[in-house]
Amino acid sequence: MASREDYSVGWICALPIEVAAAKAAFDRIHDPILSPGPDFDDINNYILASIRGHNVVLVYPRLETCEYGQMSTSLTKIATQLHATFKSVRFNLMVGVAGGVPGTKEDIRLGDVVVSKSNAGRHGVIEYDTNGKQAEGQAIHDTALSADHQPSPLLLAATGKAETAAIFDESQVAQYISDIIRKDPTTFAYPGPEQDILFESDYDHTTESEGNGCDHCNPDRIRPRQPRDEPQDVMVHYGLVASSHISMRHGVTRDKIAHEQGVLCFETEAAGLEDASKYLIIRGICDYADSHTSNLWHAYAAAAAAAYAKEVLSFIPTVPKRIFLAPNTYSEAAPEEGLVEEEEQQWSRTNG
């Protein structure tokens, strides 16, 4: 029977749709592990699974507390409790949806994926303070990049392999998304490029359109963009992720921070985590971090993020564990921490 020590990947989600996408991406769901005794006070929700040869523990908050854009405080406690209960977790993923920054050279569209990546001596996640509506008074909280403030070296190496696979048209992300959609086509269906609408930064959502998308917003204020040759092809972008306790909902402020800091998307779940820089943040783009937000792209964006997470894990080797029985003898079992550490050290020597 599996134990908590058998799980090496921690996968954090905040929203129910993110949890559903993760479950659809898993290769197999495991039976739950019973709590060890009356003193067990972990109140997290867990789903145990396997994906591409790795044992994964998916953790998420009580569903009644979930609200898009206001999850950082809860997730701080959830992450702490996860690592207290599953001490063998060494690969940390935070997978879900976020608001993308349009108009950059990356040409981010709805349904794309943004992955945190260190840049110019800064780790992949920066925190900012703002009320989400105006740029005045904003403050950026950043720490110097170091080995102690990054995801696992093997996880970083895997993202590099995923990036290379996309360049050579060998990525399996599109296939993984198709597999998720096939499991639940009603929920995860691709909304279509005609539903990818971007308004000018200084044009706010019309309140008359509440509950009806942007039906009453001025179509003359839509920013024209060149359509993609293959609109359903998911593009994966690597760079800085901005995180705050309040969801970004203002186009002008979004563009100002993005221009000054070079960020690719805005989210709220990593803000406040003591070790946020040690997580690989994977975000499916569900809106443009402005006032024209809706739930239309949430499911597909969550599926895209889960599919990319699956791709990354496929590039992390699974190493047989050596259980020593006597001098010079051993048996093979699950992945062993010592051997994985050796691979991480080799990666660090190679990559500086």
N, C-alpha and C positions, 0 to 999 in steps of 0.2 A: 504494500500500500504506500502511496506517495506521502511524503511529509513536506513541511514548509521549506525544509532545506533543499528540496529538489527544484526550487523555482529561482531562476537567475534574472529574469526580465520583469521589471515593474512597468506597468502601462497604466497611466492615469488619465481618466476622462472626467468631465464635469457634467455634461448634459446627457439625457436619456438617448438622444439620437446618436451621440458619439459612442455610447455603450453598445447600442444596437449594431452600429457599423463595425465595431471591433469584434463582436461576437460573430458576425457574418464573415469576417476575414479569417477567423481562427480555423485551423485545420481540424481540431478536435476539442470539445469541452470536457473537462475532467470532473469527476465527482468532487463535491466540496470536502474539505478537511474539517473534521469536527474540532470544536474548541477544546483546548487541553485541560480545562478545569474551571472551578467556580471563580477563580481570581482573574479569569480572562476578560479584560475590559475593552478589547478592540471593537469599536462599533462601526468600522468601515464595512462597506459592501464589497465582496470579492467575487470574481469569477476566475477559476483556474482553467488553463487551457494549454494547448501546444500549437506552435506555429513554426513552420520551416525547421523543425527539429529542436526548438527551444521550448522550455516550460515557462509559461507566462502567467503572471498574476495581474489581472485587471482589477483596479480599485476605483471606486466611484462613491460619491456622497449619497446620502439619503435623497431619493428622487424628489421629495416634496420641498427640498431646500434649493433645488437647482434653478438658476435663472441666468440666461445668457448675458454675459457682461458683468456679473457681480459674484464671482466665485472664488476670488483669491484667498480670502480669509479662511474659508472652509477647506480649500485644497492644501493650505499650509499644514493644518492639523492632520488631514488625510495622509499627506506624504510622510509626515513624521511617524504616524502610527503604522503605515505600511512597512517602513524600514525597521521598526521595532519588532514587528511580528514576523516579517520575512527577511531575516538577516542575511540570507544568501543572495539577495537581489543586487546585481552589480551593473546592469544596463537599465538606465532610467529613460523612459519615454513619456512625453506629455502630448497626447494626440487628440485633436479636435478641430474646431472651426475658428476663424478669425476674419477681421476686416482687412482687405488688401489695399495697397497703395497703387493707384493707377497712374498712368502718364510717365512712368520711369522707363529706362531703356529695357527693363525686363518685360515690359508690356504684360503685366499681371491681369488676368481675366478671372471671372467667377468660375469656380470649379478647379482652379489651379492649386498647387501646393507650395507653401513656403516652409523652408527648413532652416532652423537657426544655425548660423555658422559664424565663427569668429572672423573679425575683419579689422585690419589696421590696429592690431594690438588690443582689441576689445573682444570680450566674449560675446556669444551669439544673442544674449538677451540683455536689453537695457530697460531700466525702469524710469518712468517719467511721472511727474505730478501735474495735473491739469484738471479742470472741471469738464473736459471733453467738449467744450463749446468755444473756448477762446484761448488764444496762445499766451496771453499775458500771465506772468507768474509761473510759467512752467519751469520745472527743474528736472534735470537729467541726473540719475543716480547710476554710476558706472564704476566698475572696479578694474584694475589692471589685469590683463590676461596672464594666467599662469597655469601650470599643470594641475594645480589643485582646484581651478575654477573652470574645468571643462568636462564634458562627458567622457566616459571610458574611451581610452585610445582605440580599442577595437571597434567601438561604436563609431568613432570619427573615421576610422579607416573604411568601415562599411558604407558610410555616406559617400565617401570618395569613389568607392566601387560602383555605387548606384548612379552617381553622376556620370561616370565613365560609360556605364552600360547604356545610359540614355543617349550619349553622344554617338555610340556605335549601333543605335537602334536595337539594342538587346534588352531593354527594360521590360519587365513583366508587370509594371504598374497597371497598364490598360487592361491586361488580362485579369488581374486581381480585382479591378473595379467591376469588370463584366461578371466575374464570379459572384461578387456581392450583390449586384443588381439581379442576377438570376435567382438568388435565394429569396429576394423580396422586391420584385419589380415595381410594385405599387409605391413602396416607400422610397427607394433609392434611384428611381428613374432620372435620367438626364433631362433637365428642364428645357434645354435647347438654346442656341445662340441668340434667338430673338428675345429671350428673357434676360439676357445679359445687357442691362441698360446702365449707362454711366452719365450722370448729370454734371454740369459745370460745377466747379468747386464752390462757388459763391451762391449757388441756387439751392435754397433749403426746401425740404419736403413740404408740400401743401397739406395743411391739416384736414382739408376736405377729403383727402384720400385715405384717411384712417380706416383700416380694415379692408381696403380695396387696392393695396399696392400703390402704384403711382399713377392710377388712372386719371387723376385730376391734376397731376403735375404738368407743367408746360413742356410739350414735346420739342419746342424750339430751343430749349435749354439742354437738350441731350448732346453730349460731346460725340462728334463723328469719329469713328475708328475704322481702320482697315480690317475687314474680317479675316480670320485665319483660314488658311487653306483647308485644314482639317479641324473644324471648331471643337470637336469632342476630344481631341488629343490633349491630355493633361500635361501642362508644362510644370516642371518642378524648379523652383527658384531658391537659391541659397544666399543667406545674408542675415542681417540684423533684424530681430523681432523686438518691437516695443511693447512693454507691458505696463498696465496701470490698474488701479483698483476700480476705475470707472471706464466704461466702454467709450471709445472714441466715436463721436457722432457728429462731427463738424468738418466739412471738406476743406475749408481754409486752414484750420488748425492742423488737420492731417497733413496737408501738403507742406506747411511750414516746418513741422517737426521732421517729416520725412526728408525734406531738402537739407535741413541742418544736420541731421543725424545719420542719414543714409539708410533708414529702416524700410523694410518691405511690407510689413503688416503690423496691425495693432491687435492686441489681445489682453485679457484680464486675468488669466489663470496662473501665470508664472509670477505675477507681482506679489511680493511679500515672502516668497519662499527663501529660506536662508541659503539654500544651495541650488537656486534656479539654474545657475550656469552649468551644473552637472547634468542637467536634463537635456536630451535632444528634443527640442520643441518642433512638432510637426503640425502644421496648420493648413486645413483646407479652406480656401477663400470663399466665404458665403455672402459677403457684401463688400462695399467699398469704404467702410468706416466713415460714412456720412449719415445724414438724416434720412436717406432714402432706403432704410433697411427693411427687410422682410424675411420671412422664414422659407421662402421658395427654394433657395439653394442650400439650406442647412444640411439636408440628408445627403445629397450628392457630394457636397464638400466634405462631410464627415467620412463618407465612403472613400473618397480620394485620399484623405489623410491616412486612413487605416490601411489602404492598399500600399501606400508608400512605406509605412511602418513595416509591413510584411516584407516588402522588397529589401529594406535595410537589414532586417534580421536574417534574411536568406544569405547575406554576405558575411555573417559572423559565424566562424567555424564552431561546430559542436565537437568537443574533445572528450574522449572516454576518460572516465575517472579511474585512478589507480588506488585500489584499497589494499594497503600492505598488510599481509597476514603474518609474515615472518621475514627475516632477513633474506633479501633477493627474491622474494615471491610476492605476487600481487594478483588481484582479479580485476576484471573490467566492470564498470558500472556507469553511473551518470557523470556528466561533465564535472571536472575537478577544478577548484578555484586556483590551485597552484599552477596548473598547466596553462590556464587562461592568463594568469598574471605574467607567466613567462612570455606569452605571445604579446601581451601589452607592452612589456619592457622592450621587446624586440622592435615593436612599432615605434616606441618613443626614441630608441636609438637611431632608427632609420629616418624619422621625421623631425628630429631635433626637439 
